[in-house]
């Protein structure tokens, strides 16, 4: 198939899972797409915005890749040249562990027009919707967002550095390295540090476990949590207890008023 359209690539962040968290700009770009290449973490309801486009699943899961990254890069270029506007739809934000920069660089070598629509990152939105702020005055002045597993399938060295700080630590793709992560905090005398782990954040099947560095592995084992999950480590995890406490007191007050 040949087209008279100028070849174009738009990288769009689909957000953490809830289709309502797609941006308006992202929805408009999808409506203009001729081809959509989408990842495993993308909620497929979002594809309805590109109903007339060709949809190609290029997702990756541990041990199962429908396409290798080199193949995805080549597919972006070939479809842009043959069809016109290619949308690369990624979970979260394309520039937060999404390899969006690599795909952008590759496409630009062929003279393809490039555009980017940022997405809501799971590193911020997933904790937030569980009433966990990544920063809080008097509690946390900064936060780290770290990949749990590097391209060499090892724990990022940044986890070791983050464990020495007072910052909130948010780890993505880290469930397979949970024991190593816990150990880094234990050796820094942080066994009592709160931990929240949210699986399938913002989706209908979301699950969460809360504990401390000392007991989080046991709790995860009993609940069978796995990837995709966001690990949040820091005192800010306790903020959700405060909110729940206020809600509980309010319910008791309302109930007392009704029965008095």
N, C-alpha and C positions, 0 to 999 in steps of 0.2 A: 504494500500500500504506500502510495506517495501522497503528500499533501502540499498545498501552497502555503500552509501556515509556517511562520517562523518557529524554529525549534526553541523550546523553552523548558526549563526545569524549575519547579517551585517546591521547596521543602516546607512541609507543614507539620507543626506539632499538634498531635491529636488530643493532648492532655492525658491524664492518668487512667482513664477508663470510662468514666461517666460521659456519655455523648454530649450532654448539656454543657460540658466544660470545654468543648471546641470553641474557638473564637469566631466571631462574626466574619472577620477577614479570612479565616481559614475556610469557612463554609462558602464564601464567595469564590475563592480560588478553586475549590473543588468543583463548583458548578461550571467553571470554565475549562475543566480538565478534559483531555482526550484519552489519557491513560492514567491510571492510579496504581502505583506500586505500594503495597501496604504491609506493615509488620505484624507480628504475632500479638503484640500487646494492644493493637488498635481495636477498638470496639467497632465491629462491622456495621453497626447501625449508621455510623458516620458515612459509609459509602453511599448512602441514599442521596447525599448531596451531590454525588457525581453519577447519577443514574444512567446517563447516556455514555459514560466513559467505559473503556475496557479496564477491568479490575484484575490485577495480578498479585497473588500472594507471594511475598518473598521473605516471609518471617523465618526467624531463627529461634530454635529452642535448644537447650543443652543436649548435645549428641544427635541433633536432627536439624539439618539445614536444608530448606527447599532450594536455596541458592547460596553459593559462596559469595563473599563480598565483591570479588572481581567480576563475577557474573552479573551481580546487581548493577555495578558501575557500567558494564557494557550494555545491559538492557536499558538503562536510563538513556544512554546516548543513541542506541539504535531506534528506540521508540520515539524519541524526540525528533530525530531526523526523518522518520517515516510517518509519524502521526501528528506531531506538533507539540502540544502542551502536555508535559509529563508532570504529574504530582507525585512526589515521594512523601508518603504519609507515615509518620513515625509516632510511637507512643511518647507521651511527655513532651519534651522539647528537643528538637533536632540537634542542638548543640550541647546537650547534657547527656554524655555517654551514648549519643545516638549515631555517631559516625557521619553526621551530616556534613561536617567540614570536608571529609575525604571525598564524599560524593559530589559536593559542590566543586572542589578542585578538579576532579576528573572531568566533569562535564564542561567546565570552562576551557579546558584544553582544546575542545572541538568547536569553540566559538558559540556555544549554546548560551542563550540568555539565562541568567540566574535570578531567582527571587527567594525570599525567606519569609515565612510567617511563624513567629515564635509560638510555642505552646506552653501550657501550664505544666510545670515540672512536678512529677510525683514526689520529688524530694521535699517540696514545700506544701503542696496541696493535700497529700495523703495524711501527713501528721496533723495539718490544720483542721481537717474535717473530723478528726478525733480529738479536737480541742487541745492539741499539742502545738504551741508556738515554737519556732526554732530559735527565736530570741525573746527575751523577756527582761525588762529593766530590773536590775538587782539580782538576776539569776544567771543570765547568759548574755554576753556582749557580742558574741559572734557564733558562726556555725561553719562546719566543714561538710561538704558533700563529696563522698568518696565512693569509688567503685570497689566492691569487695573482692573482685577477681580481675587481675590484669590479663593482658593478651597472652602471657606465659602461664596462665592458670594459677598464679600465685597471689597471696594476699598483698594488697598494696602497702608499700612502706609508709604511706601517709597515715594509715591507721595507727601505726606505732607512734607517730608524731602527734596525732590528734589525741591519743589516749593520755598524753602528758599535759594537755591543755585543759582549760576550764570551759572550753567551747562545747556547744551542742554538736554531736557527731551524727550525721545521717549517712547511712551506708546502703547503697543500691547493689543488687545482684550479689549479696553477701551471705546468703543462707548456707551455702556449702562450706563457707569458711567461718561459721559461727564459733566453733571451738577456738580457733586461732584468734578471732576478734576478742572473745571473752578473755583469753589468756593475756592479751596486751593490756587490758584494763586491770586485770588482777595484779600483774607485776607492778602496776603504778598505784597500788593500794586503793583501788576504786571498786571493790567488791559490792559495796552498797549503792552504787550509782544506779538510778532507775533506768529501765530499758522498756521500750515499747516496740513491738513488731507487728506490722499490719500487712496482711496478705490480701491480694486482689483489691487494693485500696480504691474506693469510690464506686465499686461495682456491687451488684446485688448479692454476691457471695463473699463479701468482705468479712475477714475474721481478724481478731486482734488478741494478742497476749501481752500482758504487762507484768514485769518482774524487776529483778535487779541483776546485775552482772553475776552475782553468786548463784542465782536459781533459774535464770532465763533458759538455759539449755534444757533443764528438766521439764519446764513448762512447755517449751516448744515440742519436746518429744511427746508429751501427753496429748497435745492438741494437734499434732501432725502438720504443723505449719511448714510450708516450703515456698520456693520462688513461684511467682513473682511476689516479692515482699520488700517493704521498706523497714530498715532497722533504725530506730532513733535512740540515742544514748545521751543522757544528761538529765539534770534536775528539772528541765522544762516538762518532762514526761508527767511530773506530779501536778502540773497545772490542771490536767483533766480531772484529778481528784477534787480539786477546789471547786471547779464548775459543777461537778456532779453533786458535791455537798450542798451547794447553794440551791440547786434544783430540788434536791431531796427535802431541804428545809422548807422551800416554798410549797411543795406538795403537802407536807405535813400541816403547814399553816392553813392552806386552802381546805384541807380535809377537816381540820378542827373547826373552821368557820361554818362549814356545812352541817356539822353534827352538833354544834352548840345550840 
